[in-house]
Amino acid sequence: MILSLLVAIVIFWYLYKDVKLESLMEALRQASVFWISLSVLISIWGYWLRAWRWKLLIEAEDNRPVRTFRVFWALMIGYLVNLLVPRAGEVARCGVLKKSDDLQMGKLLGTVVLERTVDLLFLIGSIFLVFVTENKIFLELLGNLVSLDSLHVATREYLPLLLGFAMATGILVYWILHKYRDKGPVKKARHFAHDFLKGLRSVGYLKNQWGFWSSSAMIWIIYFFMMYWVTMALPSTDGLAASSALMVMVMGSIGMVAPVQGGIGTFHALVAYILLFYGLAEEEGKIFAVIIHSTQMLTVVFLGILSLIVFLKIQTKEEPYRKSVR
């Protein structure tokens, strides 16, 4: 946690050490509150859709309903935890639902992995769409960031080692699970793995397939408008085409995947870098990145703290009931 935070701080400091505070304040004064507010509002809708989509996965194979509000509170607490410890929020949100609704932790984690896999597929689809709409800049960017010769050499040299290591690890895990299958820790691990796989399979048992896939597509459409409406809010970016905003969104999404708190530094670096290709000055790109990232982080912090307060109140009210049932 400390190392990733230090990395984020160093990247952020390096990016913004030459950006004048006066320039940032001037950009904020010129920014349209209307478009930024729309971006924030649609992002909240996006979080709600994420919660509803996760609820569909949780309820697959089970007849036990889960309240969307509770899933939403758990999701936002998870996002808040991610700002402290990268990726820990995925476990935290499952822990919240396990505590509030007594759900299986293994299955919840399986649904989260499945959810993230679906998001990865939509990110790949977005990258393909960018390739089609912004072909020239995409190829130029790819040539600057990736050396195909180096990639080929690395694949040829290291892929067999990685495959061998993966096979050896798989055989070792299988042997341990088979030999000690009835031992306490291994038995618990097997039950957890069973629940986890059950969560991964939940997409095949969805009662509302259309709702799941349409909400998944809508989440990424919302990501686009979150970005596009902020470009319309600033004089330096209001001339960007929709396809250009899509390219910026894709780069920002890749930056958010990095294992640092809330994509701090990596998001800003990639968004500012791609905006150079569209004629923005380096400082303008960095200011745009910090404005859109800050609005979203403030939204997450506000909703995360609110969700934590609601969760604690729910737990306080329901604890006496649970004790009486026991």
Helices and strands as residue ranges (DSSP letters): H 2-16, H 21-30, H 33-59, H 68-82, H 88-101, H 105-133, H 135-145, H 148-179, H 184-200, G 201-205, H 209-233, H 242-257, G 261-263, H 266-276, H 282-325
